[in-house]
Amino acid sequence: MVDHSYADLSLAALYDSLNPWGPGDDFYLDLVMAAGSVLDVGCGTGRLLRRARGEGHGGRLAGLDPAAAMLVQARGEEPAVEWLLGDLRTRRWDAEGFGLVVMTGHAFQELLGDEEIRTALAAVRAALSATGRFVFETRNPGARAWEGWTPDRVRHVTGPDGSAVRVWHEVEGVPSGERVTFTETYDGAPWPRPQVCRSTLRFLGPDALAGFLGDAGLEVVEQYGDWARGPLSPGSPEIITVARRA
């Protein structure tokens, strides 16, 4: 997931260490390898598309991200991918469209307003080919993941220069409605003082997601509750959605 923290080069360099490759990445990689052309919205350091190219994907791969610092990481690793600075509102795509559009790392939850969501989904629909699929995930609000975002849960990672970095989260106040605001703090030798980044995420349930997708001319094909493609239940950790043009 890309948030405002990763506009800083020193923090962007930590992203992959903080978010090691896992089951979610394997899930998306399978989809990417099976698609002829792929747009990764909020691609971050580009590791999904870099891995796909490295494993022999020969089609069009495009990564879009609003944080230039993240794309610095991506371009340095794999130049044979279209790395595009911007967001869905600032880009227009050719009529052929992509066979697959993905938003990974819970990036969809950074769309906070109704109009922001509608605009983004309309742009996704325009970017899809007639038979294309849009796949993204959000944290299931029923699982209440934010209750685990506490300062006592400190993560220890190693920065690119070998220095030790401590990272922790803290929710601000009581979550209001669908939105949760929290801070992410980085402390270590690379900075003279702890770096504190503030973010807000929106937690939407399955019905609300289906409503927004429908308004944009998209429909749900499948939904899963975990990366093993288990059924979606009230307590599932994820809402993994596969959609297409209606």
Contacts in CASP RR format, 6 or more apart in sequence:
PFRMAT RR
TARGET T0000
AUTHOR 0000-0000-0000
METHOD contacts of the structure
MODEL  1
MVDHSYADLSLAALYDSLNPWGPGDDFYLDLVMAAGSVLDVGCGTGRLLR
RARGEGHGGRLAGLDPAAAMLVQARGEEPAVEWLLGDLRTRRWDAEGFGL
VVMTGHAFQELLGDEEIRTALAAVRAALSATGRFVFETRNPGARAWEGWT
PDRVRHVTGPDGSAVRVWHEVEGVPSGERVTFTETYDGAPWPRPQVCRST
LRFLGPDALAGFLGDAGLEVVEQYGDWARGPLSPGSPEIITVARRA
1 19 0 8 1.000
1 104 0 8 1.000
1 105 0 8 1.000
1 106 0 8 1.000
1 107 0 8 1.000
1 109 0 8 1.000
1 110 0 8 1.000
2 42 0 8 1.000
2 43 0 8 1.000
2 44 0 8 1.000
2 65 0 8 1.000
2 66 0 8 1.000
2 67 0 8 1.000
2 70 0 8 1.000
2 107 0 8 1.000
2 110 0 8 1.000
3 110 0 8 1.000
3 184 0 8 1.000
3 197 0 8 1.000
3 199 0 8 1.000
4 197 0 8 1.000
4 198 0 8 1.000
4 199 0 8 1.000
5 11 0 8 1.000
5 184 0 8 1.000
5 186 0 8 1.000
5 195 0 8 1.000
5 197 0 8 1.000
5 199 0 8 1.000
6 12 0 8 1.000
6 15 0 8 1.000
6 44 0 8 1.000
6 67 0 8 1.000
6 69 0 8 1.000
6 70 0 8 1.000
7 67 0 8 1.000
7 68 0 8 1.000
7 69 0 8 1.000
8 69 0 8 1.000
8 195 0 8 1.000
9 69 0 8 1.000
9 72 0 8 1.000
10 190 0 8 1.000
10 191 0 8 1.000
11 69 0 8 1.000
11 186 0 8 1.000
11 195 0 8 1.000
11 197 0 8 1.000
12 44 0 8 1.000
12 45 0 8 1.000
12 67 0 8 1.000
12 69 0 8 1.000
12 70 0 8 1.000
12 72 0 8 1.000
12 73 0 8 1.000
13 73 0 8 1.000
13 159 0 8 1.000
13 160 0 8 1.000
14 157 0 8 1.000
14 159 0 8 1.000
14 160 0 8 1.000
14 165 0 8 1.000
14 167 0 8 1.000
14 186 0 8 1.000
15 44 0 8 1.000
15 45 0 8 1.000
15 70 0 8 1.000
15 73 0 8 1.000
16 45 0 8 1.000
16 47 0 8 1.000
16 73 0 8 1.000
17 157 0 8 1.000
17 158 0 8 1.000
17 159 0 8 1.000
18 155 0 8 1.000
18 157 0 8 1.000
18 167 0 8 1.000
19 105 0 8 1.000
21 47 0 8 1.000
21 51 0 8 1.000
23 227 0 8 1.000
23 228 0 8 1.000
24 104 0 8 1.000
24 137 0 8 1.000
24 227 0 8 1.000
25 47 0 8 1.000
25 48 0 8 1.000
25 51 0 8 1.000
25 104 0 8 1.000
26 227 0 8 1.000
27 227 0 8 1.000
27 229 0 8 1.000
27 240 0 8 1.000
28 48 0 8 1.000
28 102 0 8 1.000
28 104 0 8 1.000
28 135 0 8 1.000
29 48 0 8 1.000
29 51 0 8 1.000
29 52 0 8 1.000
29 55 0 8 1.000
31 100 0 8 1.000
31 102 0 8 1.000
31 133 0 8 1.000
31 135 0 8 1.000
32 38 0 8 1.000
32 40 0 8 1.000
32 48 0 8 1.000
32 49 0 8 1.000
32 52 0 8 1.000
32 57 0 8 1.000
32 61 0 8 1.000
32 100 0 8 1.000
32 102 0 8 1.000
33 52 0 8 1.000
33 55 0 8 1.000
33 57 0 8 1.000
35 98 0 8 1.000
35 99 0 8 1.000
35 100 0 8 1.000
35 133 0 8 1.000
36 57 0 8 1.000
36 59 0 8 1.000
36 60 0 8 1.000
36 99 0 8 1.000
36 100 0 8 1.000
37 59 0 8 1.000
37 60 0 8 1.000
37 61 0 8 1.000
37 62 0 8 1.000
37 96 0 8 1.000
37 97 0 8 1.000
37 98 0 8 1.000
37 99 0 8 1.000
37 100 0 8 1.000
37 129 0 8 1.000
38 49 0 8 1.000
38 52 0 8 1.000
38 57 0 8 1.000
38 60 0 8 1.000
38 61 0 8 1.000
38 62 0 8 1.000
38 98 0 8 1.000
38 99 0 8 1.000
38 100 0 8 1.000
38 101 0 8 1.000
38 102 0 8 1.000
39 62 0 8 1.000
39 63 0 8 1.000
39 64 0 8 1.000
39 93 0 8 1.000
39 98 0 8 1.000
39 100 0 8 1.000
39 101 0 8 1.000
39 102 0 8 1.000
39 127 0 8 1.000
40 46 0 8 1.000
40 48 0 8 1.000
40 49 0 8 1.000
40 61 0 8 1.000
40 62 0 8 1.000
40 63 0 8 1.000
40 64 0 8 1.000
40 102 0 8 1.000
40 103 0 8 1.000
40 104 0 8 1.000
41 63 0 8 1.000
41 64 0 8 1.000
41 87 0 8 1.000
41 88 0 8 1.000
41 101 0 8 1.000
41 102 0 8 1.000
41 103 0 8 1.000
41 107 0 8 1.000
41 124 0 8 1.000
42 63 0 8 1.000
42 64 0 8 1.000
42 65 0 8 1.000
42 66 0 8 1.000
42 87 0 8 1.000
42 103 0 8 1.000
42 104 0 8 1.000
42 107 0 8 1.000
43 49 0 8 1.000
43 63 0 8 1.000
43 64 0 8 1.000
43 65 0 8 1.000
43 70 0 8 1.000
43 74 0 8 1.000
43 83 0 8 1.000
44 65 0 8 1.000
44 67 0 8 1.000
44 70 0 8 1.000
44 71 0 8 1.000
44 73 0 8 1.000
44 74 0 8 1.000
45 70 0 8 1.000
45 73 0 8 1.000
45 74 0 8 1.000
45 77 0 8 1.000
46 63 0 8 1.000
46 65 0 8 1.000
46 70 0 8 1.000
46 73 0 8 1.000
46 74 0 8 1.000
46 77 0 8 1.000
46 78 0 8 1.000
46 81 0 8 1.000
46 83 0 8 1.000
47 77 0 8 1.000
48 102 0 8 1.000
48 104 0 8 1.000
49 61 0 8 1.000
49 62 0 8 1.000
49 63 0 8 1.000
49 74 0 8 1.000
49 78 0 8 1.000
49 81 0 8 1.000
50 74 0 8 1.000
50 77 0 8 1.000
50 78 0 8 1.000
50 81 0 8 1.000
52 61 0 8 1.000
53 61 0 8 1.000
53 78 0 8 1.000
53 80 0 8 1.000
53 81 0 8 1.000
54 78 0 8 1.000
60 82 0 8 1.000
60 98 0 8 1.000
61 81 0 8 1.000
61 82 0 8 1.000
62 81 0 8 1.000
62 82 0 8 1.000
62 84 0 8 1.000
62 98 0 8 1.000
63 74 0 8 1.000
63 81 0 8 1.000
63 82 0 8 1.000
63 83 0 8 1.000
63 84 0 8 1.000
64 84 0 8 1.000
64 86 0 8 1.000
64 87 0 8 1.000
64 88 0 8 1.000
64 91 0 8 1.000
65 71 0 8 1.000
65 74 0 8 1.000
65 83 0 8 1.000
65 84 0 8 1.000
65 85 0 8 1.000
65 86 0 8 1.000
66 85 0 8 1.000
66 86 0 8 1.000
66 87 0 8 1.000
68 85 0 8 1.000
71 83 0 8 1.000
71 85 0 8 1.000
74 81 0 8 1.000
74 83 0 8 1.000
75 83 0 8 1.000
84 91 0 8 1.000
87 120 0 8 1.000
88 119 0 8 1.000
88 120 0 8 1.000
88 123 0 8 1.000
88 124 0 8 1.000
88 127 0 8 1.000
89 119 0 8 1.000
89 120 0 8 1.000
89 123 0 8 1.000
91 123 0 8 1.000
92 126 0 8 1.000
93 126 0 8 1.000
93 127 0 8 1.000
96 129 0 8 1.000
97 127 0 8 1.000
97 128 0 8 1.000
97 129 0 8 1.000
97 132 0 8 1.000
98 127 0 8 1.000
98 128 0 8 1.000
98 129 0 8 1.000
98 132 0 8 1.000
99 128 0 8 1.000
99 129 0 8 1.000
99 131 0 8 1.000
99 132 0 8 1.000
99 133 0 8 1.000
100 132 0 8 1.000
100 133 0 8 1.000
100 134 0 8 1.000
100 135 0 8 1.000
101 124 0 8 1.000
101 127 0 8 1.000
101 128 0 8 1.000
101 132 0 8 1.000
101 133 0 8 1.000
101 134 0 8 1.000
101 135 0 8 1.000
102 134 0 8 1.000
102 135 0 8 1.000
102 136 0 8 1.000
103 135 0 8 1.000
103 136 0 8 1.000
103 137 0 8 1.000
104 136 0 8 1.000
104 137 0 8 1.000
105 137 0 8 1.000
106 137 0 8 1.000
106 138 0 8 1.000
106 139 0 8 1.000
106 201 0 8 1.000
107 136 0 8 1.000
108 136 0 8 1.000
108 137 0 8 1.000
108 138 0 8 1.000
109 138 0 8 1.000
109 139 0 8 1.000
109 201 0 8 1.000
109 202 0 8 1.000
109 203 0 8 1.000
109 204 0 8 1.000
110 199 0 8 1.000
110 201 0 8 1.000
110 202 0 8 1.000
111 117 0 8 1.000
111 120 0 8 1.000
111 202 0 8 1.000
112 179 0 8 1.000
112 200 0 8 1.000
112 202 0 8 1.000
113 202 0 8 1.000
114 212 0 8 1.000
117 212 0 8 1.000
118 212 0 8 1.000
118 215 0 8 1.000
118 216 0 8 1.000
121 212 0 8 1.000
121 213 0 8 1.000
121 215 0 8 1.000
121 216 0 8 1.000
121 217 0 8 1.000
121 218 0 8 1.000
122 216 0 8 1.000
124 134 0 8 1.000
124 216 0 8 1.000
124 218 0 8 1.000
125 134 0 8 1.000
125 216 0 8 1.000
125 217 0 8 1.000
125 218 0 8 1.000
125 245 0 8 1.000
128 134 0 8 1.000
128 244 0 8 1.000
128 245 0 8 1.000
130 245 0 8 1.000
131 244 0 8 1.000
132 244 0 8 1.000
132 245 0 8 1.000
133 221 0 8 1.000
133 242 0 8 1.000
133 243 0 8 1.000
133 244 0 8 1.000
134 218 0 8 1.000
134 241 0 8 1.000
134 242 0 8 1.000
134 243 0 8 1.000
134 244 0 8 1.000
135 240 0 8 1.000
135 241 0 8 1.000
135 242 0 8 1.000
135 243 0 8 1.000
136 240 0 8 1.000
136 241 0 8 1.000
137 238 0 8 1.000
137 239 0 8 1.000
137 240 0 8 1.000
137 241 0 8 1.000
138 203 0 8 1.000
138 204 0 8 1.000
138 205 0 8 1.000
138 209 0 8 1.000
138 238 0 8 1.000
138 239 0 8 1.000
138 241 0 8 1.000
139 145 0 8 1.000
139 201 0 8 1.000
139 203 0 8 1.000
139 237 0 8 1.000
139 238 0 8 1.000
139 239 0 8 1.000
140 203 0 8 1.000
140 205 0 8 1.000
140 225 0 8 1.000
140 232 0 8 1.000
140 234 0 8 1.000
140 235 0 8 1.000
140 236 0 8 1.000
140 237 0 8 1.000
140 238 0 8 1.000
140 239 0 8 1.000
141 178 0 8 1.000
141 203 0 8 1.000
141 204 0 8 1.000
141 205 0 8 1.000
142 205 0 8 1.000
142 234 0 8 1.000
142 235 0 8 1.000
143 235 0 8 1.000
143 236 0 8 1.000
143 237 0 8 1.000
145 237 0 8 1.000
146 171 0 8 1.000
146 175 0 8 1.000
146 180 0 8 1.000
146 182 0 8 1.000
148 169 0 8 1.000
149 169 0 8 1.000
149 170 0 8 1.000
149 171 0 8 1.000
149 182 0 8 1.000
150 168 0 8 1.000
150 169 0 8 1.000
150 170 0 8 1.000
150 171 0 8 1.000
151 168 0 8 1.000
151 169 0 8 1.000
151 170 0 8 1.000
151 185 0 8 1.000
152 168 0 8 1.000
153 168 0 8 1.000
153 169 0 8 1.000
154 166 0 8 1.000
154 167 0 8 1.000
154 168 0 8 1.000
155 166 0 8 1.000
155 167 0 8 1.000
155 168 0 8 1.000
156 164 0 8 1.000
156 165 0 8 1.000
156 166 0 8 1.000
156 167 0 8 1.000
157 164 0 8 1.000
157 165 0 8 1.000
157 167 0 8 1.000
158 164 0 8 1.000
158 165 0 8 1.000
159 165 0 8 1.000
159 190 0 8 1.000
161 189 0 8 1.000
161 190 0 8 1.000
163 188 0 8 1.000
163 189 0 8 1.000
163 190 0 8 1.000
164 188 0 8 1.000
164 189 0 8 1.000
165 186 0 8 1.000
165 187 0 8 1.000
165 188 0 8 1.000
165 189 0 8 1.000
165 190 0 8 1.000
166 186 0 8 1.000
166 187 0 8 1.000
166 188 0 8 1.000
167 184 0 8 1.000
167 185 0 8 1.000
167 186 0 8 1.000
167 187 0 8 1.000
168 184 0 8 1.000
168 185 0 8 1.000
169 182 0 8 1.000
169 183 0 8 1.000
169 184 0 8 1.000
169 185 0 8 1.000
170 182 0 8 1.000
170 183 0 8 1.000
170 185 0 8 1.000
171 180 0 8 1.000
171 181 0 8 1.000
171 182 0 8 1.000
172 181 0 8 1.000
172 182 0 8 1.000
172 183 0 8 1.000
172 198 0 8 1.000
173 181 0 8 1.000
175 181 0 8 1.000
178 202 0 8 1.000
178 203 0 8 1.000
178 204 0 8 1.000
178 208 0 8 1.000
179 200 0 8 1.000
179 201 0 8 1.000
179 202 0 8 1.000
179 203 0 8 1.000
180 200 0 8 1.000
180 201 0 8 1.000
180 203 0 8 1.000
181 198 0 8 1.000
181 199 0 8 1.000
181 200 0 8 1.000
182 198 0 8 1.000
182 199 0 8 1.000
182 200 0 8 1.000
182 201 0 8 1.000
183 196 0 8 1.000
183 197 0 8 1.000
183 198 0 8 1.000
183 199 0 8 1.000
184 196 0 8 1.000
184 197 0 8 1.000
184 198 0 8 1.000
184 199 0 8 1.000
185 194 0 8 1.000
185 195 0 8 1.000
185 196 0 8 1.000
185 197 0 8 1.000
186 194 0 8 1.000
186 195 0 8 1.000
186 196 0 8 1.000
186 197 0 8 1.000
187 194 0 8 1.000
187 195 0 8 1.000
188 194 0 8 1.000
204 212 0 8 1.000
204 239 0 8 1.000
205 239 0 8 1.000
206 223 0 8 1.000
206 232 0 8 1.000
206 239 0 8 1.000
209 220 0 8 1.000
209 239 0 8 1.000
209 241 0 8 1.000
210 220 0 8 1.000
213 219 0 8 1.000
213 220 0 8 1.000
213 241 0 8 1.000
213 243 0 8 1.000
214 246 0 8 1.000
217 245 0 8 1.000
217 246 0 8 1.000
218 243 0 8 1.000
218 244 0 8 1.000
218 245 0 8 1.000
218 246 0 8 1.000
219 243 0 8 1.000
219 244 0 8 1.000
219 245 0 8 1.000
219 246 0 8 1.000
220 241 0 8 1.000
220 242 0 8 1.000
220 243 0 8 1.000
221 242 0 8 1.000
221 243 0 8 1.000
221 244 0 8 1.000
222 241 0 8 1.000
222 242 0 8 1.000
223 232 0 8 1.000
223 239 0 8 1.000
223 240 0 8 1.000
223 241 0 8 1.000
223 242 0 8 1.000
224 230 0 8 1.000
224 231 0 8 1.000
224 232 0 8 1.000
224 238 0 8 1.000
224 240 0 8 1.000
225 231 0 8 1.000
225 232 0 8 1.000
225 233 0 8 1.000
225 236 0 8 1.000
225 237 0 8 1.000
225 238 0 8 1.000
225 239 0 8 1.000
225 240 0 8 1.000
226 236 0 8 1.000
226 237 0 8 1.000
226 238 0 8 1.000
226 240 0 8 1.000
227 238 0 8 1.000
227 240 0 8 1.000
229 240 0 8 1.000
230 236 0 8 1.000
232 239 0 8 1.000
232 240 0 8 1.000
END
